[in-house]
Amino acid sequence: MTDFWVQGRFVVTGGAGFLGRAVTRGLDERGAKNVFVPRSKDYDLRVEKDAKRMYADFEPTHVIHLAATAGGIGANRREPGRFFYDNIIMGVHLIEHARLAELEKFVLVGTVCAYPKFAEIPFREENIWEGYPEETNAPYGIAKKSLMVMARAYRAQYDLNAITLLPANLYGPYDDFSYEDSHVIPALIRKFVEAKSYGVGSVDIWGTGEATREFLYVDDCAEGILLATEKYSSAEPVNMGCSREISIANLVGMIMNEVGYKGKLTFDPSKPDGQPRRMLDNSRAKNAFGYEAKVLLEEGIRRTVKWYIEEGAKIWSGK
């Protein structure tokens, strides 16, 4: 426990969500005494007066901005306008009023979706502007990318200590397992668990299975965010991942085996793969604030499958 955590006043937007749970738990473990989680029913951060009121009510020294409208490929294709608007407008209001509130630090959590569709592997932070993002999630990625520009501009003009973190695809317990909005790992876990439970003989998988991703366990991401909150104060964005690239086909096999599903698989190439490849260079995070992922993908999948079978299926049944 350090004075930094005891004396600070931390607002975590999206603190009741998937990543937010892990971040607020980490704050508690560090001894933070003043942690505030604004709920959307009380503070609609898309509305400027609500964002302004949030700062007035909590008087934070640090804001960790996790609140987002996000989802998998299907959700991004279905509502690109909402994904762009909600994410950019929340960030604009929060950063603008951060500089008026004279914060000690604003932590902007961005997305790997901001990288160009055909970025060189591994993705390095300096290459983020070298092309347009993959089309299915470009509105979301560009909204987050624009906020990175705003954070840098406010640092230059107003001396706002704003930092930007770029995590890989997240997964873990308490993720979104809904049919409509889930990302690839929770979607696959739910499909295989239900297929096994109901004796379904085959499972359809979106895409060719050839695309690759880097997946980061939610607790590792939370740890990186908190390390950066305490120790990092540069304008340069920072990747956070686990430095492991895996194809969707191999991921499918891993989850299928963990669930114990014995049926057949059918890949559907008429459905989009999304970005062809994703893997981050995580050296800046290690050098700048000592971040390294600890949970191997196999262990993280095991934990997530176990949680879904024991708890998650009850939560997401019918959703």
C-alpha positions, 0 to 999 in steps of 0.5 A: 500500500502506498500513499498514492492509492490511499490519498487519491480519489479515483473515478472509474467510468464503466466500473460496474462492467466487465473490465471495470470489475477487475479494475475496481477490485485491483484498486481495493487490493491496493488500499484505495479509500476513495473509488467512485463508479458513476452509474449510467442511470445517474450520469449519462456521460454522453450528456455534457451536463452529466459529465460535468456534474460527475466531476463536481460530485466526486472531485476526482484526482484520477479518472480511469475511463473504461465506459464504452459501447462495444461488441463483436463483429456482428454488433459493429456491423449492426450499429456502426453509428452508435458505436462511433457516436457513443464512444467519441462523445463520452470521451470528448465530454470527459476530457474537456471537463478533466482539464477544467477539473485540474485532474492529476491524471486522465487514463484513456483506455483505447482499443487494438481496433484502432490499428490499420487493417494491414499493420505490420506484425507485431503492431507497434505504437508508432505505426497506428496512423499508417492505414485505415482500420478493418472496416467492420470495426472502423467506426469504433476504432476511429472514435477511440483513435480520435480521443487519443488525438484529443488527449495529446492536444489537451496535454500540449495546450492545457497541460492535462496529464492524459495517457492512452492505453491500447489493450488487446482483445479481452476475455474472462469471467463476467464478459458479455456472453449475449448472442447479439453483442459478444466477442469471439471467446465468450461467443464460442464458449457459449456455443460449445457449452449449449451444444454439449448440453443439448446434444447438438451434433455440429457447431457453425463458426463465423469466418474461415478460421484463418484470422489471428488474434492476441487475447488478454485475460481481464485481470492482466489488463486491469493490472496494466491499467493500474500500473500505468495510472501510478507510474506512466505519464507520457503522451505516447500510447502504450500497447498491452497484450500477452505477446501471443498470436493464435488463429481463430481455428486453433482457438476454436479447438482449444475452447472445444476441448476445454468444454468437452464438446465432441461434435463437428465444426463447420466454418462459414466463409460467407461471414467476415473474419475481421482484421486478418492478423493481430499481435502487439509489440508490448515492449513499451509497457514493460519498459515504461511501467513494468507490465507483463501479462501473467495468465497464459491463454490456456489457463485463462480459457479454463477459468472462463469456461469454468466460470461460465458453466458454474455461474455465467450460464444462469446470468445469460440464459435467454439473453 
